[in-house]
Amino acid sequence: MDAIDIRPLIEEIGKCVKRHELPQPGAYCRWLWPGDIWGDGGAPRTLGKNEYGCADAANILYTIGDFDCGEATRRARIRELQIMQEPETGLFRESSHDPIHTTAHCLGALELFGAKPLYPVRALHRYYDKNELYALLDGLDWRRDPWTQSHLGAGVYASLVNAGEMTEAFSKNYFGWLREYADAATGFWKKGFAEYAPCSDRRTVNGQASLYCYMAGGFHYLFNLEYAKQPLRYPEKVIDTCIRLFTENGLPDYFMKKCNFIETDWLYCMTRAGRQTGHRRGEREALIEEFARDYCVSLMRLDFEKDESFNDLHLLFGACCALAELQSALPGKILTEKPLRLVLDRRPFI
């Protein structure tokens, strides 16, 4: 494939982060104008300083190579993140996500600065107990919503890692559960549910989550495995599932049409499973090249100042992750002034 020059896109991404910067040093908003969070007529956006605004500004600047700043700015960015933590529980809270997701995400941003939270993540210490951890993982809604529920199942591990509170026993229990309950038919989680998922572009069919939801949820567990250098149990099946989703109209209708995370989910599962097996290598590489061409063109056609997804710093960060992974997967084919850096290659959770 011919090289794709995305330098103008990266420049616009940097400008977008700058637009979200607030007068208070180190603080960022997530949204620039009113509306609802997910564009579905639901909960309204919280304007002004926001946990995801502050965390994703750091994530994006790290990804595009604009992370270096003076010491005063660095301290301000750290402080604006740290002060949003609850002293009693150690959690971070924001209305668009479960507190475990918000906590893992904010702690991941702090880790980019080499910083720790002000308080221990006390609310998650109960999961040091194997029975409590397995009750959490077994009790997730595996039939109807494995994607959103993975924010908890993966976030509990990532939060403890990024807070510097991981233990050997917890890690052993956690990865033991993932290995035991990986689905032999799809490669994802959880066996007993994932194999019955329909391959549909709808999120659910008759109350059963579609296959792409198991892939998108499985991505969160997969990046924990990657961080810990743990193997996938069924990497060939992960690749089979991802190829099927791409070729059989099994991805949502907004796939590759706006900034989001589903593209990173699919691509990362393809590339990282591909590091563990040569299964269907030619097909896989051809699909990644096709994806790269269509996705980069789609992003560069967005209205950078008015598009809802581009101007949501959290969704914009999702697109940045996909671009960074593409650049690694296709050496010399995704052109930027500075090499992009995927935060997942440093620590878990996005």
N, C-alpha and C positions, 0 to 999 in steps of 0.2 A: 504494500500500500504506500501511497505518497505521504510524505510528512504533512502534519496539520499544524499550522502556526496559530497558537492560542494566546499569543502575547497581548493582543488587544483585549481579549476576554479577561485575562489576569489583571490587566490595568483597571478595567471596570470593576472587578471584584474589590480591588484595593480602594477605589473611590467609594464603593458602597459601604465598606466598613467605616471609612472616614465620615460618611453621612450619618452614621449611627452613633458617633461619638458625642457624649453629653458634655455640658460645661464643667461638670464635676470631674476632676482629673481621674482617669482610670475607669470611668463608668460608661456603659454603653446600653442603648435600648435594643430590643429585638425587632420592633416594628416602628415604622415612621408615621403611619396614619391609622385611624380607627378601622375596626372591622371585627370579624370573628376569627378565632384562632386557626381553624382548619378550613375555612371557606365553605362550611356546610350549614351556616346559619346557627351554629351553636354558641359556645361561651365566647364572650367578648375578649379582645386583646387587652393586655395591661400595658399601657404606654409608659414611657419613662424608663428608669433603670430596671433591668430585668436579669435574672440569673442566666438565662440562655443568651441574652445579649452580651453580657460580660464574658461568659465562657466561650461563646462562639467567635467573638472578636479575636480572642487569643488564639483559638484553634485555627481560624482562617489566616491570620497573620503569620502564624507558624508554618502553615501549609504552603503559602505563596512566597515565603522567604523574606517577609517584612517584619520579623519578630523582634529584631534587635532594637533597643530603645535606651534612652538614658536611665540611670539608676533611679531618679525620682519618678519617672513614668512607670518603670517596672514595679516599684514599691506601691505606687498608687493602684495599679491593676491588680496586684496581689491582694491588697487591702480591700478593695471593692468586692472581690470575690469572698474573701474570708469572713467579712462582717455579715454576710447573708446566712451563715450557718447558725442553726439553733444550738445554744449551749447545752441544753438538757439532753437532747437526743443525738446531736451531731449531724442531723439531717439538713438538707437544703430543700426548700419547697417552692413550687411554682405551679400555676393552675393547669398548664397544658400537659403535664406528665406526672406519673407517680413519683412520690418523694425519693424512692430508691433510684429511679432513673436520673432525677435532678441531682441527687447527691453524687452519683457516679460521674455524671457529666461535669459538674463543677470541680470535683476533686481531680478529674482528668486534666482540666484546664490549669489548675494550680500546679500539677505535676510538670507541666511544660516550663514553668518558671523555676522548677526545683524547690517548690514550696509545699508545705503541709498545711492542713486545716488547723484552726485554733483549738478545736476540741476533738476528742475521740468520737468515732461513729458508734456511740453506745447503743443505739437502737438496733444495730445489726449484730451485736456481740452474742445475742441469743443463738445465732446460727453457727457458732463454734461447736454447739452441741449437734452431733450427727443426726439425732432424731428430729430436731427442730429444722435443720437444713433440708432433710429429705421430706419432711412434711410440707415445707414451702414448695419445693420443686414438684412433688407429686400432686400438690393441691392447686397448681396453676390450671387455668381453663384451657386445656389442651385441645378440646374439640372445637370450641367456637372462636377462640382468640389467642392462638399461640404466638402471634406477632407482638401485640401489646404486652402480653404476659411475659415475654422474654425480657422485657425491660427489668422485671424483678429478678427473674432467674439468672440473668447474666449480670445485672447491676449489683447484686449482693457480693459477688466475687470481685468485680472491678472496683467497687467502693472500698473494700478492705485492702486491695492491692494499692490503690492510689492514695489511700490514707496512711500507708505504711504499717497496716495492722494485720496483714495476712499471716496465718500460721501454717505450718507444715501439715498438721492434722486436718485443718479445714480444706486445704488444697487437695489432699489425698481423697477425702470424702467427696468433694465436689466433682473431681474428674472421674472418680469411680462411678458416680451416678451417671454422668454423661456417657461413659462407655457402656454401661449396662443398658441404658435406655435409648441408645441410638437405633434408629429404624433401619432394618436391613433392606427395605424396599426403596426408600428415598434417600437415605444417608443422613436425614435430619432427625429432629426430636418432636414428639416422643413416640416410640414404638407403641402400637396399639391404637394410634390415632392418625399419624401422618400418612400411613399407607392407604387410608380410606379417603384422602382428600381429592376432590375433583380438580382437574386442570382447567381452570376457568379464570377469566379476567374479572369476575365478580369476587368480592371479598369473602362472601359466604354463599353457600347454596344449600337451601333447606336446613339452615342452622349449623351446617358443617363448614369449617374454614376451608378455603381453597388452598391448593398446593403452594401457591406463591407465598401465602402467609406462613407456612412451615419453613420455606426457604428464608424469608425475611426474618422470622424469629430465630431460625437456626444460625443465621449470620452472627447474631449476638453471642451465641455459645461458641461459635467457631473462632471468633477473634479472641476469646479467652483461651481457647486451646492453642491458638497461634502464639499468643503472648507467653504462655507457659511452656512452649515447645513440646506440646503433647500431640500425638497423632490423631487424625480422624479414624474412626473405626471402619467407615465405608466410603473412602474418598471417590471411588469409581461411581457409586450411586449418587453422590453429591453432584458430580459432573453430569451424569445421565439426567438427573432432575432439572438442572439448570438449562441444559440443552433443550429438553422437552418444553420447559416453560417459554423459552425464546421462540421455538419453532412451531409451537402448537397454540399460540395466542393465549398463553396461560399467565401473562403479566397484566397488571392493571392498565386501563386505557391512557393514563397519564405517564406511563413509562417513556422516558426519553423526551418528554414534551415540556418539562419544567424542572426547576430545582427541587430535589427531594432526596430521600435516602435509598429508595428501592433500587436505583441503578448501582449504587455502591454495594448494596446487599448482594445482588446478582453477580456483579463483576468479581467481588472479593471471594465469594464462594467458588467461582470458576477458577480464578488464578491460584488461590491457596490450596484448593484440592488438587489442582494440576501440579503443584510442587511435590505432591506425595505419590503421584502415579502418572504414567504416560498414557493412560486410558483416553482414547478418542482425541489424541493430541491435535491432529490436523483439523478436525471439525471444530474443536474448541478454539484454536487460534484463529480460524476463519471467522467464527462468530464474534470474537472479541474485536477483530479488525472492522467488521461490519458495524458493530455497536459503536466503536470509536468514531467512525465517519459520521454516522447519523446523529450521535449524541452531541458531539462538538459543534456540528452545524446548527443543531437545534438550540443549544445554549447561546451561540453567537448571534442568533436571530431574535433573542428576547429584547424587549424594551427595558433597558437596564435601569431607567429611572422610575418606571411605572409598574413593571411586572410584580405581581404580589409575591411570587415565590422567590424571585431574585432579591427582593428587599426584605425578606424574612431572614435574619442572620442565621437562624438554625437551619432552615432549608438550604440556604446558600452554602453553608458548611457541608451539608450532605453532598452537593454537587462538587465541591472542592475535593472531597475525599475520593470521589469517582475519578476525577481528573488526575489526581496524584497516583492512584493505583493503575490507571491506564498508562501513564508515562513509564511506570516500572515494568508493566507487562509488554509494552511495545517500545523497546529501546530505540531512540533516535527518531521516533515517529510523532511524538507530541512535543512541539517546540515551545519553550518558555525561556525567558531571560535567565531565571534562576531555577535549578531543579526543584520540583515540588516535593514536599515531604509529607507522607501520610502519618498522622498522629498515632495510628494503630501500630506502626512499626516501632514506637517508643513505649507506649503503655496501652492498656485495654480501655475500651469504651468510647463510643461516639454518640 
